[in-house]
């Protein structure tokens, strides 16, 4: 079976100039991050879901080079809700989701960002955090 995440990562690598800090926003089970940690100094992954199957797969990653943030990323810091088992933030439901801005992490030396958040991308790239 073809690893589509590896194929996608190899395409992206053609455009990378350095491998300091990589971001995998919407990392789910870490399928893309597992390839990033082979090259990058450090990788951060975000996903608001913490399904047991996801956590088991994420636990196989090298935690000396990877940190999983169990929050959603968005345009501000707030609490919202979705339906359990849904892969996107709906704004209603019984599943509580903490949302933070990417800027609130104050990360430096970012070399690459992968975002796959089911239509929430504009909110991830917008920030109301003022420094």
N, C-alpha and C positions, 0 to 999 in steps of 0.2 A: 504494500500500500504506500502511495506517495505521501510524503510529509509536506502538505501545502504550506505550512508555516516556515519550514526550512527553505522551500523554494522562494517564498516571499522575502524572507530574510536575506537570502543570497542576492536577490534583485536589489534590495535596499542597500546592501553592502557596497555596491558599485558607486554609490553616491556619498558614502561616509568618508570623512577626512580624518577623524580621530575616534577613539573608543574610550572616552573617559566615563561619563555617567549616561546610561541609557534609561529611558522611561517606557514602560509598557502599561499604558492606560487602557483599562478594560482587559486585564490579563487573564481573566477567567481561571483556567487551570495552569497557566504558565507555559503554554505550548510555544509561544513566540519567545518568551523570556528565556526558556531553556537554551535557545540558540544564542541569544544575546550574551548570556553570562560567560560563554566561551571566549568572547572577544573583549567585552567591556570590563573596565576596572570595577564598576558597580552598577547594578540594575535595581530600579524601584518598580514595583508593580502595584497597580490599584484595581480593585474590584469590590463592589458593594456586596456581592454574593459571597457566602462562605459555606457553600455546600460541602458536605463531607467528602464527596468524590473530588472536588476541587482542592480541598485542603490536603488530602492524601497525595495528590499529584504534585502540588506546590511543595510539600515537605521533602520531595526528592531533589529539589534544587539546592545548589550550594549556598547556604545562608551566610557564608562569609562574603558572598558577592551579590546577594539578593535580599531585598526587604519587601515583604508583602504588607500593603496598607489596606485594611478591610473597611474602606469607605468609598463613597462615590465622589467624583470630582465634578465641580460645577462652578457657577459664576459668583457664588457667595458661600459663606459658612452657615448651614442651617440643617434642620431635620425635616425629612419628607418621608413619604410612604410609597410602597408599591405592593403588588400582589406577590406572595411567596411563589417561587418557581419561575418568575418572569425575568427575562434577561435585560430588562430596561427599566428605567425609573419612570413610573407612571404618574406620581403625585397623589395617588389614592390607593388604598388597600390596607392590609393589616401588618405588613412587613416594614418595620422602621429602618430608615436609612440615614446615616450621617453623611452629609455632603460638606466637603471642604474645597477651598480654592487651591489650585496648583501652586500659586504664589505663596500661600501660607506655609509651605514647606521650606521656603527660602533655599532651594537647591542651587548649587553652583556647578560649573563645568559640564553642563548638559550638552551632549554631542548628538543625541538622536532621540526622537519621540515617536512612538507608535501609538496611535489612538484608534480604538475600535469600540465605540460606546453607543451603538444603535441610535444614532441621530442626536445624541447629546453633545457632539463635538463642538458646536458653537459655544455652548455654555462652559465647557471645559476651557476653551481658549479665552473666554471673557473672564475678567476678574474685577471684583469690586473692592479688593483688598488695597488699602492705601498704605504706603510706607513713607 
